[in-house]
Amino acid sequence: MPEFIDDTTFGAYFEEFEHTAWRLETRCGYASDRAGDKYRQYLVTGEVPDDSHRPWCANIRAQTAQGKRIERVRIVDTPPTSEQLFLLAAAASNNAAGEDIRNLWRMDAGKAGLPSEDFWLFDSRRALALHFDDEDEYLGAELVENPTRIVRFCQIRDAAWHYAIRREEFVAQVASTV
C-alpha cells in the first residue's frame, strides 16, 4: 500500500506550484461526484448550476493571473457515462475561471498507450498519484518525486495533451453521437 499525504496539505500543492499543474482523469465516474447535490440536480435538469464562486475557481483565477497554467485531460467512454457527461458540463465553469480541461475518447487513449491511472503533475517534477477503490471512492494521494516515475508521468501528459480535444469541440462530438 502506498503512503498517502495528509489530506489537509493536498490543497497547498495547487497554490505552491511555480508553472504548471496538470491532471489525467481516467475513471468512468467518481463516487464524490455521485454523492453531490450538483450531480443529482444534473440528472434531473441536464444542467450544472454556476458555481464559479467556489474556492477551486477562485484559486484557478489567482494562479492563472500569475501566468501559471492549470490543465487536465479527461478520458471519456463511448457512449459517455452520466458521470462523464456531468463532468463535461461542469467543466464550463472551470474553463471560464482559466483552467484548460480537454477530453479524449477512451479508444483514442488506448491507441496512444495511456494508462488507467489518475494523477496530478506539478512543474514536471512532483506528482500526486490518486488512488481509488473499485467503487470509485477516493482513498488518498501518494506524493511522487522519484525521477523515473516523474518522467513517465511527463510522457503520459505529453501524449494525452497531444490527442486531447478542447471542451467545445468535444461537446459537439458528444452531441453528434446521441
For each residue, the residues with C-beta under 8 A, 3 or more apart:
1:
2: 129 131 140 142
3: 142 143
4: 7 131 139 140 141 142
5: 9 10 128 140 141 142 143
6: 9 10
7: 4 10 140 141
8: 11
9: 5 6 12 13
10: 5 6 7 13 128 141
11: 8 14 15
12: 9 15 16
13: 9 10 16 17 21 120 122 126 128
14: 11 17 21 59 63 70
15: 11 12 59 63
16: 12 13
17: 13 14 20 21 63 68 122 123
18: 68 123
19: 68 69 123
20: 17 68 69 70 71 121 122 123 124
21: 13 14 17 63 68 69 70 71 120 121 122
22: 69 70 71 72 120 121 122 157 161
23: 71 72 73 118 119 120 121
24: 72 73 75 114 117 118 119 156 157 160
25: 72 73 74 75 87 118
26: 75 109 114 115 116 117 118
27: 30 118 132 136
28: 77 81 83 84 136
29: 33 34 81 82 83 84 136
30: 27 33 34 83 132 136 138
31: 34 35 132 135 136 137 138
32: 35 36 137 138
33: 29 30 36 38 39 83 86 87
34: 29 30 31 39 83 136
35: 31 32 39
36: 32 33 39 40
37: 40 41
38: 33 41 42 48 49 51 86 90
39: 33 34 35 36 42 43 83 86
40: 36 37 43 44
41: 37 38 44 45 47 48 49
42: 38 39 45 46 47 48 85 86 89 90
43: 39 40 82 86
44: 40 41
45: 41 42
46: 42 89
47: 41 42 89
48: 38 41 42 51 86 89 90 92 93
49: 38 41
50: 53 93
51: 38 48 54 57 90 93
52: 57 93 96 97
53: 50 57 58
54: 51 57 58
55: 58 59
56: 59 60 94 97
57: 51 52 53 54 60 61 93 94 96 97
58: 53 54 55 61 62 97
59: 14 15 55 56 62 63
60: 56 57 63 64 70 94 97 98 99
61: 57 58 64 65 97 98
62: 58 59 65 66
63: 14 15 17 21 59 60 66 68 70 98
64: 60 61 67 68 69 70 97 98 99
65: 61 62 98
66: 62 63
67: 64
68: 17 18 19 20 21 63 64
69: 19 20 21 22 64 100
70: 14 20 21 22 60 63 64 98 99 100
71: 20 21 22 23 99 100 101 102 161
72: 22 23 24 25 99 100 101 102
73: 23 24 25 101 102 103 104 160 161 164
74: 25 84 87 88 91 101 102 103 104
75: 24 25 26 103 104 105 106 109 114 116
76: 80 84 88 103 104 105 106 170 174
77: 28 80 81 84 105 106
78: 105 106 107 177
79: 177 178
80: 76 77 84 85 88 174
81: 28 29 77 84 85
82: 29 43 85 86
83: 28 29 30 33 34 39 86 87
84: 28 29 74 76 77 80 81 87 88
85: 42 80 81 82 88 89 174
86: 33 38 39 42 43 48 82 83 89 90
87: 25 33 74 83 84 90 91
88: 74 76 80 84 85 91 103 167 170 171 174
89: 42 46 47 48 85 86 92
90: 38 42 48 51 86 87 93 94
91: 74 87 88 94 95 101 167
92: 48 89 95 96 167
93: 48 50 51 52 57 90 96 97
94: 56 57 60 90 91 97 99 101
95: 91 92 98 99 100 101 167
96: 52 57 92 93
97: 52 56 57 58 60 61 64 93 94
98: 60 61 63 64 65 70 95
99: 60 64 70 71 72 94 95
100: 69 70 71 72 95
101: 71 72 73 74 91 94 95 167
102: 71 72 73 74 161 164 165 166 167 170
103: 73 74 75 76 88 164 165 167 170
104: 73 74 75 76 108 109 112 114 160 163 164 165
105: 75 76 77 78 108 109
106: 75 76 77 78 109 110
107: 78 110 111
108: 104 105 111 112 163
109: 26 75 104 105 106 112 114 160 163
110: 106 107 113 114
111: 107 108
112: 104 108 109 159 160 162 163
113: 110 159
114: 24 26 75 104 109 110 156 159 160
115: 26 156
116: 26 75
117: 24 26 129 130
118: 23 24 25 26 27 129 130 132
119: 23 24 127 128 129 130 144 153
120: 13 21 22 23 127 128 130 141
121: 20 21 22 23 124 126 127 150 153 154 157
122: 13 17 20 21 22 125 126 127 128
123: 17 18 19 20 126
124: 20 121 150 154
125: 122 145 150
126: 13 121 122 123 143 144 145 150
127: 119 120 121 122 143 144 145 149 150 153
128: 5 10 13 119 120 122 141 142 143 144
129: 2 117 118 119 141 142 144
130: 117 118 119 120 138 140 141
131: 2 4 138 139 140 141 142
132: 27 30 31 118 136 137 138 139
133: 136 137 139
134:
135: 31
136: 27 28 29 30 31 34 132 133
137: 31 32 132 133
138: 30 31 32 130 131 132
139: 4 131 132 133
140: 2 4 5 7 130 131
141: 4 5 7 10 120 128 129 130 131
142: 2 3 4 5 128 129 131
143: 3 5 126 127 128
144: 119 126 127 128 129 149 150 153
145: 125 126 127 150
146: 149 150
147: 150 151
148: 151 152
149: 127 144 146 152 153
150: 121 124 125 126 127 144 145 146 147 153 154
151: 147 148 154 155
152: 148 149 155 156
153: 119 121 127 144 149 150 156 157
154: 121 124 150 151 157 158
155: 151 152 158 159
156: 24 114 115 152 153 159 160
157: 22 24 121 153 154 160 161
158: 154 155 161 162
159: 112 113 114 155 156 162 163
160: 24 73 104 109 112 114 156 157 163 164
161: 22 71 73 102 157 158 164
162: 112 158 159
163: 104 108 109 112 159 160
164: 73 102 103 104 160 161
165: 102 103 104 169 170 173
166: 102 169 170
167: 88 91 92 95 101 102 103 170 171
168: 171 172
169: 165 166 172 173
170: 76 88 102 103 165 166 167 173 174
171: 88 167 168 174 175
172: 168 169 175 176
173: 165 169 170 176 177
174: 76 80 85 88 170 171 177 178
175: 171 172 178
176: 172 173
177: 78 79 173 174
178: 79 174 175
